[in-house]
Amino acid sequence: MNLLCELIDFVKDCSNCEDLFESLVSCSKDCNFDPVVFDMLIKGYVRKGMVKEAIRTFTNVLEVGYLPSVITCNCLLNGLLRLNFIDQCWLVYEEMGRVGIRPNSYTFNILTNVFCKDGNVDKVNEFLERMEEEGFDPDLVTYNTLISSYCRKERLNDAFYLYRIMYRRGVVPDLVSYTALMNGLCKEGRVREAHQLFHRMVHRGLNPDIVSYNTLISGYCKEGRMQESKYLVHEMIGNGISPDSFTCRVLVEGYGKQGRLVSALNLVVELRRFGVSISSSIYDFLIVSLCREDRPFAAKNILGRISQDGYVPKPDIYNELIETFCRCNNVADALLVKAEMVRKRIKVNLVAYRALICSSCRIGKTHEAESLMEEMLKSDILPDPHICRVLIQCYCDQMDIDKAESILSFFAKKFRIFDTESYNVLVSTYTESGDMEKLMELQDRMMKLGFAPNSLTCKYVIHGLLKAKRLYKQKLLGS
């Protein structure tokens, strides 16, 4: 088999992929040849994922008068099913019948999967009858495949019908059968019924596994019934089954959806006491959730504690923390987080820099804001219009109009950012002063740079002209 696979690799780049088959046929005429080599060639093509070549070889083998074994046909069917070549599966099956290759129970189980993938479960009864005519009774694998398919398609009545038929035909349902049915019930919100089925399964001597427990826990969490979920966790630990990452994730997210992050944190502490490994994605979820609830100090506290246990946060976690501190007007703490990132050589992203610059401007620290922007540019991170807007608004609030214009020009020339909103902030500041001569000069300079006034710009200019006229009249009356 390995030699044939090497030969397949050797010739697969050739223009005529049938050379290998033709060579084997030529050898069969000159030496004592075992046709099992053709079986091995078909299997080799399937193993390499070259199913089209496998089908072609299968057809050619039949044409030269050899019959592949049922095991080879099953291998080919399995390969076609895996790659979703549903129509070709039925063609191969029909060819098997035509040339007299008798299928076995494995063949029918593969074809049952083909039916389910094809979505044609309505013809299942007809297929099962055909299977029995061939002398094969559906086995546990057949029933489990069909039950799982019915549950996925939300046809629980049909799934339970098959479950009852299994007992009548002497096929005892196993963990897979029960778990598929419980999953179907949970998807329809019938968690209580799923739990009753779980008890029935245990009563019949089957020991639940991690998948069975996770199915029920997930169902209860989706219903918001966290107490029942937690009870099941304690039960599974008592039965010697350790919760996996899915169990932990579902429970933590369940508490998170109810806004009970403290309960989620307590659960994580409890699970760790039981020796359960907590994945980094769960810690990520908890930190991000706390940040989105504007609780950055709690998030930072958790980060500090779990970092001691080897947790390495992703850059996005640090950036989320910076953004939250800034949103809560704790710029100093945000800068401490940034300093830690720099120390650990973790790159600060645009979102974090924007938050830091905006917060600095909000408290009037324009010098710090500009320093942050310079640092950002040195890190090859380009600013966006929002940063431009915030800086200009801050300088205009401080009536440092020259500096505001300098920033606007810098963004236009250096980064090709022509932010009309920033431009209008500057125009509005000039109109409030009533100095129309300077406003018109600004207009000329900005239009040369590439700024185009919009309707709001015109409104501000008209407002400025009216104000200047009013001030002029007041001056005349005063004199």
C-alpha positions in Angstrom: 0.0 0.0 0.0 2.8 2.4 0.9 4.6 1.7 -2.4 1.4 2.4 -4.4 0.9 5.6 -2.4 4.4 6.7 -3.4 3.8 5.8 -7.0 0.5 7.9 -6.9 2.5 10.8 -5.5 5.1 10.4 -8.3 2.6 10.4 -11.2 -0.2 12.7 -9.9 1.5 15.8 -11.5 1.6 14.0 -14.9 -1.0 15.0 -17.6 -2.3 11.4 -17.8 -3.2 10.0 -14.4 -4.3 6.7 -15.9 -0.7 5.7 -16.7 -0.4 3.9 -13.3 -3.5 1.8 -14.0 -2.4 1.0 -17.5 1.1 0.0 -16.3 -0.5 -2.4 -13.8 -2.7 -4.0 -16.5 0.4 -4.5 -18.7 2.2 -6.2 -15.8 -0.8 -8.6 -15.3 -0.2 -10.0 -18.8 3.5 -10.8 -18.3 3.7 -12.1 -14.7 1.9 -14.0 -12.0 -0.4 -11.1 -11.1 -2.7 -10.7 -8.0 -5.8 -8.5 -8.9 -5.8 -7.3 -5.2 -3.3 -4.7 -6.4 -6.2 -2.9 -8.1 -8.0 -2.8 -4.8 -5.0 -1.3 -3.2 -4.7 1.3 -6.0 -8.3 2.4 -5.4 -7.7 2.6 -1.6 -4.5 4.5 -2.3 -6.3 7.1 -4.3 -9.0 7.5 -1.6 -6.3 7.9 1.1 -4.7 10.7 -1.0 -8.1 12.4 -1.4 -8.0 11.8 -5.2 -11.6 10.4 -5.3 -12.1 11.2 -9.0 -9.1 9.1 -9.9 -10.4 6.4 -7.5 -13.8 6.3 -9.3 -12.1 6.2 -12.7 -9.9 3.3 -11.6 -13.0 1.5 -10.1 -14.7 1.8 -13.5 -11.6 0.7 -15.4 -11.1 -2.3 -13.1 -14.7 -3.4 -13.9 -14.1 -2.9 -17.6 -11.1 -5.2 -17.7 -13.1 -7.9 -15.9 -11.9 -7.8 -12.3 -14.2 -7.3 -9.3 -13.0 -5.1 -6.4 -13.8 -6.4 -3.0 -16.7 -5.1 -0.9 -14.1 -3.7 1.5 -12.6 -1.6 -1.3 -16.1 -0.4 -2.4 -16.8 0.6 1.2 -13.5 2.5 1.3 -14.5 4.3 -1.9 -18.0 5.1 -0.7 -16.6 6.4 2.6 -14.1 8.7 0.7 -16.9 10.0 -1.5 -19.2 10.7 1.5 -16.4 12.5 3.4 -15.9 14.8 0.4 -19.7 15.3 -0.1 -19.9 13.5 -3.5 -23.4 12.3 -2.7 -24.5 11.4 -6.3 -21.3 9.5 -7.0 -22.0 7.3 -3.9 -25.3 6.1 -5.4 -23.6 5.5 -8.8 -20.9 3.3 -7.1 -23.6 1.4 -5.2 -25.6 0.8 -8.4 -22.5 -0.5 -10.1 -21.9 -2.8 -7.2 -25.4 -4.3 -7.7 -24.9 -4.5 -11.5 -21.7 -6.5 -11.4 -22.7 -8.7 -8.4 -20.6 -7.2 -5.6 -22.7 -8.1 -2.5 -22.9 -5.2 0.1 -22.4 -5.8 3.8 -23.8 -4.1 6.9 -21.0 -1.5 6.7 -22.0 -0.6 3.2 -25.6 0.1 4.3 -24.4 2.2 7.3 -22.3 4.3 4.9 -25.4 4.7 2.7 -27.5 5.6 5.7 -25.1 8.5 6.3 -25.4 9.4 2.6 -29.2 9.6 3.0 -28.9 11.8 6.0 -26.3 14.1 4.3 -28.5 14.2 1.2 -31.4 15.4 3.4 -33.6 12.7 1.9 -34.7 11.1 5.1 -38.2 10.7 3.9 -37.0 7.7 1.8 -35.4 6.0 4.9 -38.2 3.4 5.4 -37.9 2.4 1.8 -34.2 2.1 2.2 -34.4 0.0 5.4 -36.8 -2.4 3.6 -34.4 -2.8 0.8 -31.6 -3.4 3.3 -33.7 -6.2 5.0 -34.4 -7.7 1.5 -30.7 -8.0 1.1 -30.6 -10.0 4.3 -29.2 -7.3 6.6 -31.0 -6.0 9.7 -30.4 -2.3 10.7 -27.8 -2.3 13.6 -27.1 0.2 16.3 -25.0 2.4 14.0 -27.8 2.5 11.5 -30.4 3.6 14.0 -28.0 6.1 15.7 -27.2 7.7 12.4 -30.9 8.1 11.5 -31.9 9.3 15.0 -29.1 12.0 15.0 -30.2 13.1 11.5 -33.9 13.4 12.6 -32.9 15.4 15.7 -30.8 17.8 13.6 -33.8 18.3 11.3 -36.0 18.9 14.4 -38.1 15.9 13.6 -38.3 14.5 17.1 -41.4 12.4 16.6 -39.7 10.4 13.9 -36.5 10.1 16.0 -38.5 8.8 19.0 -40.4 6.4 16.7 -37.1 4.9 15.6 -36.0 4.8 19.3 -39.1 2.6 20.1 -38.6 0.4 17.0 -35.1 -0.3 18.2 -36.4 -2.1 21.4 -39.0 -4.0 19.3 -36.2 -5.3 17.0 -33.9 -6.2 19.9 -31.4 -3.3 19.3 -30.6 -1.7 22.6 -30.1 2.1 22.5 -26.7 3.3 23.7 -25.2 6.6 25.0 -25.1 8.0 21.5 -28.9 7.2 21.0 -29.9 8.9 24.2 -27.6 11.9 23.9 -28.9 12.6 20.4 -32.5 12.5 21.6 -31.6 14.7 24.7 -29.9 17.2 22.4 -33.0 17.3 20.1 -35.3 18.0 23.1 -33.0 20.7 24.5 -32.9 22.5 21.1 -36.7 22.7 21.3 -36.6 24.0 24.9 -37.8 20.8 26.4 -35.0 20.5 28.9 -37.1 18.9 31.6 -38.1 16.1 29.3 -34.4 15.7 28.3 -33.5 15.4 32.0 -36.2 12.7 32.4 -34.8 10.8 29.5 -31.3 11.1 31.1 -32.7 9.5 34.3 -34.3 6.7 32.2 -30.9 6.1 30.5 -29.2 5.8 33.9 -32.0 3.5 35.2 -31.4 1.2 32.3 -27.8 0.7 33.3 -26.0 3.2 31.1 -23.4 5.5 32.7 -23.6 9.1 31.4 -20.4 10.5 29.9 -19.2 14.1 29.5 -21.2 14.6 26.3 -24.5 13.6 28.0 -23.9 15.9 30.9 -22.8 18.8 28.7 -26.0 18.4 26.6 -28.2 18.9 29.7 -26.0 21.6 31.2 -26.0 23.6 28.0 -29.8 23.2 27.7 -30.4 24.5 31.2 -28.0 27.4 30.7 -29.8 28.4 27.5 -33.0 28.5 29.6 -31.3 30.6 32.3 -31.7 27.9 34.9 -28.3 28.1 36.4 -29.1 26.3 39.6 -29.9 23.1 37.8 -26.8 23.5 35.7 -24.6 23.8 38.7 -26.3 20.8 40.4 -25.4 18.7 37.3 -21.8 19.9 37.5 -21.5 18.7 41.1 -23.2 15.4 40.1 -20.8 14.8 37.3 -17.7 15.6 39.5 -19.2 13.2 42.1 -19.4 10.5 39.4 -15.7 11.0 38.6 -16.2 13.0 35.4 -14.2 16.2 35.2 -15.9 19.2 33.5 -14.2 20.1 30.2 -13.6 23.5 28.5 -17.1 23.3 26.9 -18.8 22.8 30.4 -16.9 25.7 31.9 -17.6 28.0 28.9 -21.3 27.3 28.8 -21.7 27.9 32.6 -19.7 31.1 32.6 -21.5 32.5 29.6 -24.8 31.5 31.2 -24.0 33.6 34.3 -22.7 36.3 32.0 -26.0 36.6 30.1 -27.8 37.1 33.4 -25.3 39.8 34.4 -24.1 37.6 37.3 -20.4 37.9 36.7 -19.6 37.5 40.4 -21.4 34.1 40.4 -19.3 33.2 37.3 -16.1 34.2 39.1 -17.1 32.2 42.2 -17.8 29.2 40.0 -14.4 29.4 38.3 -12.7 29.5 41.8 -14.8 26.5 42.9 -14.0 24.5 39.7 -10.3 25.2 40.2 -10.5 23.8 43.8 -11.8 20.6 42.2 -8.8 20.5 40.0 -10.6 21.5 36.8 -8.4 23.2 34.2 -9.8 26.6 33.1 -9.0 27.6 29.6 -7.6 31.0 28.7 -10.7 31.7 26.5 -12.9 31.6 29.7 -10.6 34.1 31.4 -10.7 36.3 28.3 -14.5 36.2 28.4 -14.6 37.2 32.1 -12.2 40.1 31.7 -13.9 41.4 28.6 -17.4 41.1 30.2 -16.2 43.1 33.3 -14.7 45.7 31.0 -18.0 46.0 29.1 -19.8 46.5 32.4 -17.3 49.4 33.1 -15.6 47.6 35.9 -11.9 47.9 34.9 -10.5 47.6 38.4 -12.2 44.2 38.9 -10.9 43.1 35.4 -7.4 44.2 36.2 -7.5 42.5 39.6 -8.5 39.2 37.9 -5.8 39.7 35.3 -3.1 40.1 38.0 -4.2 37.0 39.9 -4.5 34.6 36.9 -1.2 35.9 35.3 0.6 34.5 38.4 -0.8 31.0 37.4 0.7 31.2 33.9 -2.2 32.9 32.0 -0.8 35.0 29.1 -3.4 37.6 28.0 -3.8 38.4 24.3 -3.0 42.0 23.2 -6.8 42.5 22.7 -7.4 42.0 26.4 -4.9 44.7 27.4 -6.3 47.0 24.7 -9.9 46.4 26.0 -8.7 47.2 29.5 -7.1 50.5 28.4 -10.2 51.5 26.5 -12.4 50.8 29.6 -10.2 52.7 32.0 -10.3 55.7 29.5 -14.1 55.4 29.2 -14.3 55.6 33.0 -12.0 58.7 33.0 -9.1 56.8 34.8 -6.4 57.8 32.3 -3.6 57.3 34.8 -4.5 53.6 35.3 -4.9 53.2 31.5 -1.4 54.6 31.1 -0.1 52.1 33.7 -1.6 49.2 31.6 0.0 50.7 28.5 3.4 50.8 30.2 3.0 47.2 31.2 2.3 46.3 27.6 5.4 48.2 26.4 7.5 46.4 29.1 6.2 43.1 27.8 6.7 44.1 24.2 3.0 43.8 23.4 1.8 46.1 20.7 -0.8 48.8 21.6 -3.4 49.1 18.9 -5.2 52.0 17.3 -8.3 51.6 19.5 -6.3 51.9 22.7 -4.3 54.9 21.5 -7.5 56.6 20.4 -9.1 56.0 23.8 -6.0 57.4 25.5 -5.8 60.5 23.3 -9.5 61.2 23.6 -9.4 60.8 27.4 -6.4 63.1 27.6 -8.2 65.7 25.5 -11.3 65.4 27.6 -9.4 66.5 30.7 -7.6 69.2 28.8 -4.2 67.5 28.7 -3.4 68.3 25.0 0.4 68.0 25.4 0.0 64.4 26.7 -2.4 63.7 23.8 0.1 64.9 21.2 2.9 62.9 22.9 0.7 59.8 22.6 0.0 60.5 18.9 3.7 60.9 18.3 4.4 57.5 20.0 1.6 56.0 18.0 3.1 57.2 14.7 6.6 55.8 15.7 4.9 52.4 16.1 3.7 52.7 12.5 0.0 53.1 13.6 -1.8 55.7 11.5 -4.4 57.9 13.1 -8.0 58.1 12.1 -10.4 61.0 11.6 -11.8 60.6 15.1 -8.4 61.4 16.7 -8.1 64.5 14.4 -11.6 65.6 15.5 -10.8 65.2 19.2 -7.5 67.1 19.1 -9.0 70.0 17.1 -12.1 70.2 19.4 -9.8 70.3 22.4 -7.6 73.1 21.0 -10.6 75.1 19.9 -12.1 74.8 23.4 -8.9 76.3 24.7 -9.1 79.0 22.0 -5.8 77.9 20.5 -7.1 78.3 17.0 -3.7 78.4 15.3 -2.7 75.1 16.8 -6.1 73.6 15.8 -5.5 74.7 12.2 -2.0 73.4 12.3 -3.3 69.9 13.4 -6.0 70.0 10.6 -3.4 70.8 8.0 -1.0 68.2 9.3 -3.6 65.4 9.1 -4.6 66.6 5.5 -1.0 66.7 4.2 0.5 63.8 6.0 -2.4 61.2 6.1 -4.8 62.6 3.4 -7.5 62.9 6.1 -9.9 65.6 5.1 -12.4 65.5 7.9 -15.2 68.0 7.3 -16.4 67.7 10.8 -13.0 68.8 12.2 -13.0 71.6 9.6 -16.4 72.8 10.7 -15.4 72.9 14.4 -12.6 75.3 13.4 -15.0 77.4 11.2 -17.5 77.5 14.1 -14.8 78.8 16.5 -13.9 81.6 14.1 -17.6 82.6 13.6 -18.1 82.8 17.4 -15.2 85.4 17.5 -17.0 87.4 14.8 -13.7 87.9 12.9 -14.9 87.3 9.3 -11.7 88.5 7.7 -9.7 85.7 9.4 -12.5 83.2 8.7 -12.4 84.0 4.9 -8.6 83.6 5.0 -9.0 80.3 6.7 -11.5 79.3 4.0 -9.0 80.0 1.3 -6.2 78.1 3.0 -8.4 75.1 3.6 -9.8 75.0 0.1 -6.2 75.1 -1.3 -5.5 72.0 0.9 -8.4 70.1 -0.6 -11.2 70.7 2.0 -14.7 71.2 0.5 -17.3 73.1 2.6 -20.7 71.4 3.2 -24.1 72.8 4.1 -23.1 73.0 7.8 -20.0 75.0 6.9 -22.2 77.5 4.9 -24.6 77.7 7.9 -21.7 78.6 10.2 -20.3 81.2 7.7 -23.8 82.8 7.4 -24.1 82.8 11.2 -20.7 84.5 11.4 -21.6 87.2 8.8 -24.8 88.0 10.7 -22.9 88.2 14.0 -20.2 90.4 12.4 -22.9 92.7 11.0 -24.7 92.9 14.4 -21.4 93.7 16.2 -20.6 96.4 13.6 -24.0 98.0 14.1 -23.5 97.9 17.9 -20.2 99.6 17.4 -21.7 102.3 15.3 -24.5 103.0 17.8 -21.9 103.1 20.6 -19.8 105.7 18.8 
